Amino acid sequence: MAVPKRKTSRSNTRSRRARWKATPPDLVPIVVDGERMLVPRNLVNHFQRFGR
């Protein structure tokens, strides 16, 4: 495991954390049982197999 050689200042640490943003999942329109739904791309197969 990497070990830091020096202590990182509080301002550097907080500014680095503040820049990180979570991105919302891209939603894909699909039709299940005649109903149009917006679902995340990685769950399309699940919704097509099992419906709701």
PQR file of N, CA, C, O and H, with PARSE charges and radii, in Angstrom:
ATOM      1  N   MET A   1       0.838  -1.181   0.000 -0.4000 1.5000
ATOM      2  CA  MET A   1       0.000   0.000   0.000 -0.0000 2.0000
ATOM      3  C   MET A   1       0.881   1.241   0.000  0.5500 1.7000
ATOM      4  O   MET A   1       1.908   1.285   0.678 -0.5500 1.4000
ATOM      5  N   ALA A   2       0.471   2.248  -0.766 -0.4000 1.5000
ATOM      6  CA  ALA A   2       1.266   3.472  -0.855 -0.0000 2.0000
ATOM      7  C   ALA A   2       1.163   4.275   0.434  0.5500 1.7000
ATOM      8  O   ALA A   2       0.090   4.410   1.023 -0.5500 1.4000
ATOM      9  H   ALA A   2      -0.363   2.212  -1.316  0.4000 1.0000
ATOM     10  N   VAL A   3       2.297   4.798   0.852 -0.4000 1.5000
ATOM     11  CA  VAL A   3       2.332   5.605   2.071 -0.0000 2.0000
ATOM     12  C   VAL A   3       2.793   7.004   1.686  0.5500 1.7000
ATOM     13  O   VAL A   3       3.828   7.144   1.034 -0.5500 1.4000
ATOM     14  H   VAL A   3       3.169   4.688   0.373  0.4000 1.0000
ATOM     15  N   PRO A   4       2.052   8.046   2.073 -0.5600 1.5000
ATOM     16  CA  PRO A   4       2.469   9.403   1.700  0.2800 2.0000
ATOM     17  C   PRO A   4       3.767   9.799   2.407  0.5500 1.7000
ATOM     18  O   PRO A   4       3.985   9.439   3.563 -0.5500 1.4000
ATOM     19  N   LYS A   5       4.628  10.544   1.702 -0.4000 1.5000
ATOM     20  CA  LYS A   5       5.894  10.968   2.294 -0.0000 2.0000
ATOM     21  C   LYS A   5       5.708  12.179   3.187  0.5500 1.7000
ATOM     22  O   LYS A   5       6.477  12.366   4.130 -0.5500 1.4000
ATOM     23  H   LYS A   5       4.451  10.836   0.763  0.4000 1.0000
ATOM     24  N   ARG A   6       4.697  13.018   2.913 -0.4000 1.5000
ATOM     25  CA  ARG A   6       4.426  14.166   3.775 -0.0000 2.0000
ATOM     26  C   ARG A   6       2.939  14.305   4.018  0.5500 1.7000
ATOM     27  O   ARG A   6       2.100  13.740   3.317 -0.5500 1.4000
ATOM     28  H   ARG A   6       4.073  12.866   2.146  0.4000 1.0000
ATOM     29  N   LYS A   7       2.659  15.078   5.038 -0.4000 1.5000
ATOM     30  CA  LYS A   7       1.267  15.357   5.377 -0.0000 2.0000
ATOM     31  C   LYS A   7       0.676  16.308   4.340  0.5500 1.7000
ATOM     32  O   LYS A   7       1.306  17.299   3.968 -0.5500 1.4000
ATOM     33  H   LYS A   7       3.341  15.537   5.608  0.4000 1.0000
ATOM     34  N   THR A   8      -0.521  16.006   3.882 -0.4000 1.5000
ATOM     35  CA  THR A   8      -1.216  16.885   2.945 -0.0000 2.0000
ATOM     36  C   THR A   8      -1.955  17.948   3.737  0.5500 1.7000
ATOM     37  O   THR A   8      -2.607  17.648   4.737 -0.5500 1.4000
ATOM     38  H   THR A   8      -1.032  15.201   4.185  0.4000 1.0000
ATOM     39  N   SER A   9      -1.850  19.178   3.291 -0.4000 1.5000
ATOM     40  CA  SER A   9      -2.495  20.267   4.031 -0.0000 2.0000
ATOM     41  C   SER A   9      -4.016  20.111   3.993  0.5500 1.7000
ATOM     42  O   SER A   9      -4.575  19.483   3.094 -0.5500 1.4000
ATOM     43  H   SER A   9      -1.320  19.422   2.479  0.4000 1.0000
ATOM     44  N   ARG A  10      -4.653  20.691   4.979 -0.4000 1.5000
ATOM     45  CA  ARG A  10      -6.111  20.585   5.090 -0.0000 2.0000
ATOM     46  C   ARG A  10      -6.794  21.227   3.888  0.5500 1.7000
ATOM     47  O   ARG A  10      -7.783  20.699   3.380 -0.5500 1.4000
ATOM     48  H   ARG A  10      -4.199  21.202   5.709  0.4000 1.0000
ATOM     49  N   SER A  11      -6.267  22.377   3.427 -0.4000 1.5000
ATOM     50  CA  SER A  11      -6.909  23.055   2.290 -0.0000 2.0000
ATOM     51  C   SER A  11      -6.783  22.221   1.012  0.5500 1.7000
ATOM     52  O   SER A  11      -7.724  22.167   0.221 -0.5500 1.4000
ATOM     53  H   SER A  11      -5.463  22.806   3.840  0.4000 1.0000
ATOM     54  N   ASN A  12      -5.649  21.580   0.803 -0.4000 1.5000
ATOM     55  CA  ASN A  12      -5.496  20.721  -0.381 -0.0000 2.0000
ATOM     56  C   ASN A  12      -6.457  19.549  -0.318  0.5500 1.7000
ATOM     57  O   ASN A  12      -7.088  19.206  -1.318 -0.5500 1.4000
ATOM     58  H   ASN A  12      -4.884  21.624   1.446  0.4000 1.0000
ATOM     59  N   THR A  13      -6.572  18.941   0.836 -0.4000 1.5000
ATOM     60  CA  THR A  13      -7.441  17.784   0.983 -0.0000 2.0000
ATOM     61  C   THR A  13      -8.892  18.173   0.729  0.5500 1.7000
ATOM     62  O   THR A  13      -9.608  17.487   0.000 -0.5500 1.4000
ATOM     63  H   THR A  13      -6.060  19.220   1.648  0.4000 1.0000
ATOM     64  N   ARG A  14      -9.316  19.271   1.331 -0.4000 1.5000
ATOM     65  CA  ARG A  14     -10.726  19.663   1.203 -0.0000 2.0000
ATOM     66  C   ARG A  14     -11.063  20.129  -0.201  0.5500 1.7000
ATOM     67  O   ARG A  14     -12.164  19.872  -0.686 -0.5500 1.4000
ATOM     68  H   ARG A  14      -8.734  19.828   1.923  0.4000 1.0000
ATOM     69  N   SER A  15     -10.133  20.811  -0.865 -0.4000 1.5000
ATOM     70  CA  SER A  15     -10.430  21.254  -2.227 -0.0000 2.0000
ATOM     71  C   SER A  15     -10.479  20.062  -3.178  0.5500 1.7000
ATOM     72  O   SER A  15     -11.269  20.057  -4.121 -0.5500 1.4000
ATOM     73  H   SER A  15      -9.238  21.019  -0.471  0.4000 1.0000
ATOM     74  N   ARG A  16      -9.652  19.063  -2.942 -0.4000 1.5000
ATOM     75  CA  ARG A  16      -9.698  17.863  -3.772 -0.0000 2.0000
ATOM     76  C   ARG A  16     -11.029  17.145  -3.593  0.5500 1.7000
ATOM     77  O   ARG A  16     -11.638  16.703  -4.567 -0.5500 1.4000
ATOM     78  H   ARG A  16      -9.010  19.067  -2.176  0.4000 1.0000
ATOM     79  N   ARG A  17     -11.479  17.032  -2.350 -0.4000 1.5000
ATOM     80  CA  ARG A  17     -12.756  16.370  -2.091 -0.0000 2.0000
ATOM     81  C   ARG A  17     -13.920  17.154  -2.670  0.5500 1.7000
ATOM     82  O   ARG A  17     -14.894  16.567  -3.141 -0.5500 1.4000
ATOM     83  H   ARG A  17     -10.985  17.392  -1.559  0.4000 1.0000
ATOM     84  N   ALA A  18     -13.824  18.489  -2.639 -0.4000 1.5000
ATOM     85  CA  ALA A  18     -14.921  19.323  -3.110 -0.0000 2.0000
ATOM     86  C   ALA A  18     -15.087  19.237  -4.622  0.5500 1.7000
ATOM     87  O   ALA A  18     -16.194  19.423  -5.127 -0.5500 1.4000
ATOM     88  H   ALA A  18     -13.033  18.966  -2.256  0.4000 1.0000
ATOM     89  N   ARG A  19     -14.017  18.960  -5.350 -0.4000 1.5000
ATOM     90  CA  ARG A  19     -14.108  18.891  -6.809 -0.0000 2.0000
ATOM     91  C   ARG A  19     -14.748  17.608  -7.290  0.5500 1.7000
ATOM     92  O   ARG A  19     -15.259  17.567  -8.410 -0.5500 1.4000
ATOM     93  H   ARG A  19     -13.118  18.809  -4.939  0.4000 1.0000
ATOM     94  N   TRP A  20     -14.741  16.547  -6.477 -0.4000 1.5000
ATOM     95  CA  TRP A  20     -15.298  15.270  -6.902 -0.0000 2.0000
ATOM     96  C   TRP A  20     -16.809  15.367  -6.959  0.5500 1.7000
ATOM     97  O   TRP A  20     -17.441  15.789  -5.991 -0.5500 1.4000
ATOM     98  H   TRP A  20     -14.326  16.580  -5.568  0.4000 1.0000
ATOM     99  N   LYS A  21     -17.392  14.982  -8.078 -0.4000 1.5000
ATOM    100  CA  LYS A  21     -18.837  15.023  -8.224 -0.0000 2.0000
ATOM    101  C   LYS A  21     -19.315  13.662  -8.718  0.5500 1.7000
ATOM    102  O   LYS A  21     -18.701  13.053  -9.593 -0.5500 1.4000
ATOM    103  H   LYS A  21     -16.878  14.640  -8.864  0.4000 1.0000
ATOM    104  N   ALA A  22     -20.407  13.202  -8.150 -0.4000 1.5000
ATOM    105  CA  ALA A  22     -21.029  11.979  -8.638 -0.0000 2.0000
ATOM    106  C   ALA A  22     -21.868  12.327  -9.860  0.5500 1.7000
ATOM    107  O   ALA A  22     -22.589  13.325  -9.857 -0.5500 1.4000
ATOM    108  H   ALA A  22     -20.906  13.697  -7.438  0.4000 1.0000
ATOM    109  N   THR A  23     -21.778  11.513 -10.897 -0.4000 1.5000
ATOM    110  CA  THR A  23     -22.572  11.770 -12.094 -0.0000 2.0000
ATOM    111  C   THR A  23     -23.834  10.914 -12.041  0.5500 1.7000
ATOM    112  O   THR A  23     -23.769   9.742 -11.669 -0.5500 1.4000
ATOM    113  H   THR A  23     -21.192  10.703 -10.899  0.4000 1.0000
ATOM    114  N   PRO A  24     -24.967  11.478 -12.406 -0.5600 1.5000
ATOM    115  CA  PRO A  24     -26.202  10.687 -12.404  0.2800 2.0000
ATOM    116  C   PRO A  24     -26.144   9.626 -13.502  0.5500 1.7000
ATOM    117  O   PRO A  24     -25.515   9.849 -14.536 -0.5500 1.4000
ATOM    118  N   PRO A  25     -26.788   8.476 -13.295 -0.5600 1.5000
ATOM    119  CA  PRO A  25     -26.754   7.425 -14.319  0.2800 2.0000
ATOM    120  C   PRO A  25     -27.507   7.871 -15.568  0.5500 1.7000
ATOM    121  O   PRO A  25     -28.512   8.576 -15.485 -0.5500 1.4000
ATOM    122  N   ASP A  26     -27.002   7.445 -16.736 -0.4000 1.5000
ATOM    123  CA  ASP A  26     -27.710   7.798 -17.960 -0.0000 2.0000
ATOM    124  C   ASP A  26     -28.933   6.896 -18.102  0.5500 1.7000
ATOM    125  O   ASP A  26     -28.821   5.670 -18.068 -0.5500 1.4000
ATOM    126  H   ASP A  26     -26.185   6.872 -16.804  0.4000 1.0000
ATOM    127  N   LEU A  27     -30.086   7.511 -18.258 -0.4000 1.5000
ATOM    128  CA  LEU A  27     -31.346   6.783 -18.321 -0.0000 2.0000
ATOM    129  C   LEU A  27     -31.712   6.510 -19.776  0.5500 1.7000
ATOM    130  O   LEU A  27     -31.574   7.376 -20.640 -0.5500 1.4000
ATOM    131  H   LEU A  27     -30.177   8.506 -18.286  0.4000 1.0000
ATOM    132  N   VAL A  28     -32.181   5.287 -20.029 -0.4000 1.5000
ATOM    133  CA  VAL A  28     -32.504   4.845 -21.374 -0.0000 2.0000
ATOM    134  C   VAL A  28     -34.000   4.533 -21.425  0.5500 1.7000
ATOM    135  O   VAL A  28     -34.509   3.836 -20.547 -0.5500 1.4000
ATOM    136  H   VAL A  28     -32.292   4.583 -19.327  0.4000 1.0000
ATOM    137  N   PRO A  29     -34.707   5.033 -22.427 -0.5600 1.5000
ATOM    138  CA  PRO A  29     -36.130   4.701 -22.527  0.2800 2.0000
ATOM    139  C   PRO A  29     -36.323   3.278 -23.051  0.5500 1.7000
ATOM    140  O   PRO A  29     -35.745   2.907 -24.073 -0.5500 1.4000
ATOM    141  N   ILE A  30     -37.134   2.486 -22.351 -0.4000 1.5000
ATOM    142  CA  ILE A  30     -37.492   1.142 -22.811 -0.0000 2.0000
ATOM    143  C   ILE A  30     -38.996   0.971 -22.627  0.5500 1.7000
ATOM    144  O   ILE A  30     -39.626   1.714 -21.875 -0.5500 1.4000
ATOM    145  H   ILE A  30     -37.603   2.788 -21.521  0.4000 1.0000
ATOM    146  N   VAL A  31     -39.565  -0.017 -23.322 -0.4000 1.5000
ATOM    147  CA  VAL A  31     -40.990  -0.305 -23.207 -0.0000 2.0000
ATOM    148  C   VAL A  31     -41.138  -1.683 -22.589  0.5500 1.7000
ATOM    149  O   VAL A  31     -40.658  -2.676 -23.137 -0.5500 1.4000
ATOM    150  H   VAL A  31     -39.053  -0.620 -23.933  0.4000 1.0000
ATOM    151  N   VAL A  32     -41.815  -1.738 -21.424 -0.4000 1.5000
ATOM    152  CA  VAL A  32     -42.059  -3.002 -20.731 -0.0000 2.0000
ATOM    153  C   VAL A  32     -43.560  -3.119 -20.528  0.5500 1.7000
ATOM    154  O   VAL A  32     -44.173  -2.253 -19.903 -0.5500 1.4000
ATOM    155  H   VAL A  32     -42.205  -0.931 -20.979  0.4000 1.0000
ATOM    156  N   ASP A  33     -44.159  -4.190 -21.056 -0.4000 1.5000
ATOM    157  CA  ASP A  33     -45.603  -4.431 -20.948 -0.0000 2.0000
ATOM    158  C   ASP A  33     -46.409  -3.235 -21.435  0.5500 1.7000
ATOM    159  O   ASP A  33     -47.408  -2.865 -20.819 -0.5500 1.4000
ATOM    160  H   ASP A  33     -43.661  -4.894 -21.563  0.4000 1.0000
ATOM    161  N   GLY A  34     -45.980  -2.631 -22.536 -0.4000 1.5000
ATOM    162  CA  GLY A  34     -46.689  -1.497 -23.114 -0.0000 2.0000
ATOM    163  C   GLY A  34     -46.499  -0.190 -22.370  0.5500 1.7000
ATOM    164  O   GLY A  34     -47.135   0.807 -22.711 -0.5500 1.4000
ATOM    165  H   GLY A  34     -45.168  -2.932 -23.036  0.4000 1.0000
ATOM    166  N   GLU A  35     -45.648  -0.170 -21.370 -0.4000 1.5000
ATOM    167  CA  GLU A  35     -45.405   1.036 -20.589 -0.0000 2.0000
ATOM    168  C   GLU A  35     -43.984   1.526 -20.845  0.5500 1.7000
ATOM    169  O   GLU A  35     -43.027   0.754 -20.771 -0.5500 1.4000
ATOM    170  H   GLU A  35     -45.131  -0.980 -21.093  0.4000 1.0000
ATOM    171  N   ARG A  36     -43.855   2.828 -21.149 -0.4000 1.5000
ATOM    172  CA  ARG A  36     -42.531   3.399 -21.416 -0.0000 2.0000
ATOM    173  C   ARG A  36     -41.883   3.769 -20.090  0.5500 1.7000
ATOM    174  O   ARG A  36     -42.487   4.449 -19.261 -0.5500 1.4000
ATOM    175  H   ARG A  36     -44.632   3.454 -21.208  0.4000 1.0000
ATOM    176  N   MET A  37     -40.655   3.317 -19.899 -0.4000 1.5000
ATOM    177  CA  MET A  37     -39.947   3.570 -18.646 -0.0000 2.0000
ATOM    178  C   MET A  37     -38.561   4.104 -18.946  0.5500 1.7000
ATOM    179  O   MET A  37     -37.985   3.801 -19.991 -0.5500 1.4000
ATOM    180  H   MET A  37     -40.164   2.765 -20.573  0.4000 1.0000
ATOM    181  N   LEU A  38     -38.027   4.893 -18.038 -0.4000 1.5000
ATOM    182  CA  LEU A  38     -36.637   5.338 -18.099 -0.0000 2.0000
ATOM    183  C   LEU A  38     -35.868   4.565 -17.038  0.5500 1.7000
ATOM    184  O   LEU A  38     -36.158   4.687 -15.848 -0.5500 1.4000
ATOM    185  H   LEU A  38     -38.495   5.139 -17.189  0.4000 1.0000
ATOM    186  N   VAL A  39     -34.895   3.776 -17.460 -0.4000 1.5000
ATOM    187  CA  VAL A  39     -34.114   2.966 -16.518 -0.0000 2.0000
ATOM    188  C   VAL A  39     -32.629   3.175 -16.790  0.5500 1.7000
ATOM    189  O   VAL A  39     -32.251   3.531 -17.906 -0.5500 1.4000
ATOM    190  H   VAL A  39     -34.659   3.677 -18.427  0.4000 1.0000
ATOM    191  N   PRO A  40     -31.782   2.958 -15.782 -0.5600 1.5000
ATOM    192  CA  PRO A  40     -30.334   3.037 -16.014  0.2800 2.0000
ATOM    193  C   PRO A  40     -29.895   1.985 -17.030  0.5500 1.7000
ATOM    194  O   PRO A  40     -30.454   0.891 -17.098 -0.5500 1.4000
ATOM    195  N   ARG A  41     -28.890   2.340 -17.808 -0.4000 1.5000
ATOM    196  CA  ARG A  41     -28.450   1.474 -18.896 -0.0000 2.0000
ATOM    197  C   ARG A  41     -28.040   0.082 -18.412  0.5500 1.7000
ATOM    198  O   ARG A  41     -28.289  -0.906 -19.104 -0.5500 1.4000
ATOM    199  H   ARG A  41     -28.435   3.229 -17.752  0.4000 1.0000
ATOM    200  N   ASN A  42     -27.417  -0.011 -17.237 -0.4000 1.5000
ATOM    201  CA  ASN A  42     -26.944  -1.321 -16.785 -0.0000 2.0000
ATOM    202  C   ASN A  42     -28.081  -2.204 -16.275  0.5500 1.7000
ATOM    203  O   ASN A  42     -27.855  -3.386 -16.017 -0.5500 1.4000
ATOM    204  H   ASN A  42     -27.215   0.791 -16.675  0.4000 1.0000
ATOM    205  N   LEU A  43     -29.308  -1.666 -16.120 -0.4000 1.5000
ATOM    206  CA  LEU A  43     -30.435  -2.469 -15.645 -0.0000 2.0000
ATOM    207  C   LEU A  43     -31.442  -2.797 -16.731  0.5500 1.7000
ATOM    208  O   LEU A  43     -32.502  -3.347 -16.434 -0.5500 1.4000
ATOM    209  H   LEU A  43     -29.492  -0.706 -16.330  0.4000 1.0000
ATOM    210  N   VAL A  44     -31.140  -2.473 -17.983 -0.4000 1.5000
ATOM    211  CA  VAL A  44     -32.099  -2.693 -19.066 -0.0000 2.0000
ATOM    212  C   VAL A  44     -32.459  -4.172 -19.182  0.5500 1.7000
ATOM    213  O   VAL A  44     -33.638  -4.504 -19.303 -0.5500 1.4000
ATOM    214  H   VAL A  44     -30.279  -2.026 -18.224  0.4000 1.0000
ATOM    215  N   ASN A  45     -31.479  -5.061 -19.148 -0.4000 1.5000
ATOM    216  CA  ASN A  45     -31.758  -6.492 -19.294 -0.0000 2.0000
ATOM    217  C   ASN A  45     -32.639  -7.005 -18.160  0.5500 1.7000
ATOM    218  O   ASN A  45     -33.525  -7.827 -18.392 -0.5500 1.4000
ATOM    219  H   ASN A  45     -30.521  -4.791 -19.050  0.4000 1.0000
ATOM    220  N   HIS A  46     -32.414  -6.544 -16.966 -0.4000 1.5000
ATOM    221  CA  HIS A  46     -33.208  -6.979 -15.815 -0.0000 2.0000
ATOM    222  C   HIS A  46     -34.674  -6.579 -16.008  0.5500 1.7000
ATOM    223  O   HIS A  46     -35.576  -7.389 -15.791 -0.5500 1.4000
ATOM    224  H   HIS A  46     -31.693  -5.877 -16.777  0.4000 1.0000
ATOM    225  N   PHE A  47     -34.906  -5.338 -16.413 -0.4000 1.5000
ATOM    226  CA  PHE A  47     -36.286  -4.869 -16.584 -0.0000 2.0000
ATOM    227  C   PHE A  47     -36.966  -5.591 -17.737  0.5500 1.7000
ATOM    228  O   PHE A  47     -38.166  -5.854 -17.664 -0.5500 1.4000
ATOM    229  H   PHE A  47     -34.174  -4.680 -16.590  0.4000 1.0000
ATOM    230  N   GLN A  48     -36.237  -5.921 -18.800 -0.4000 1.5000
ATOM    231  CA  GLN A  48     -36.852  -6.625 -19.922 -0.0000 2.0000
ATOM    232  C   GLN A  48     -37.208  -8.060 -19.534  0.5500 1.7000
ATOM    233  O   GLN A  48     -38.189  -8.610 -20.033 -0.5500 1.4000
ATOM    234  H   GLN A  48     -35.262  -5.707 -18.859  0.4000 1.0000
ATOM    235  N   ARG A  49     -36.421  -8.665 -18.654 -0.4000 1.5000
ATOM    236  CA  ARG A  49     -36.715 -10.034 -18.231 -0.0000 2.0000
ATOM    237  C   ARG A  49     -37.851 -10.114 -17.219  0.5500 1.7000
ATOM    238  O   ARG A  49     -38.776 -10.911 -17.377 -0.5500 1.4000
ATOM    239  H   ARG A  49     -35.623  -8.217 -18.249  0.4000 1.0000
ATOM    240  N   PHE A  50     -37.777  -9.282 -16.176 -0.4000 1.5000
ATOM    241  CA  PHE A  50     -38.672  -9.433 -15.043 -0.0000 2.0000
ATOM    242  C   PHE A  50     -39.739  -8.357 -14.934  0.5500 1.7000
ATOM    243  O   PHE A  50     -40.578  -8.421 -14.036 -0.5500 1.4000
ATOM    244  H   PHE A  50     -37.025  -8.634 -16.048  0.4000 1.0000
ATOM    245  N   GLY A  51     -39.731  -7.388 -15.807 -0.4000 1.5000
ATOM    246  CA  GLY A  51     -40.715  -6.309 -15.716 -0.0000 2.0000
ATOM    247  C   GLY A  51     -40.407  -5.412 -14.535  0.5500 1.7000
ATOM    248  O   GLY A  51     -39.248  -5.078 -14.292 -0.5500 1.4000
ATOM    249  H   GLY A  51     -39.049  -7.336 -16.537  0.4000 1.0000
ATOM    250  N   ARG A  52     -41.421  -5.027 -13.811 -0.4000 1.5000
ATOM    251  CA  ARG A  52     -41.205  -4.145 -12.667 -0.0000 2.0000
ATOM    252  C   ARG A  52     -40.598  -4.932 -11.593  0.5500 1.7000
ATOM    253  O   ARG A  52     -40.321  -4.399 -10.519 -0.5500 1.4000
ATOM    254  H   ARG A  52     -42.362  -5.299 -14.009  0.4000 1.0000
TER
END
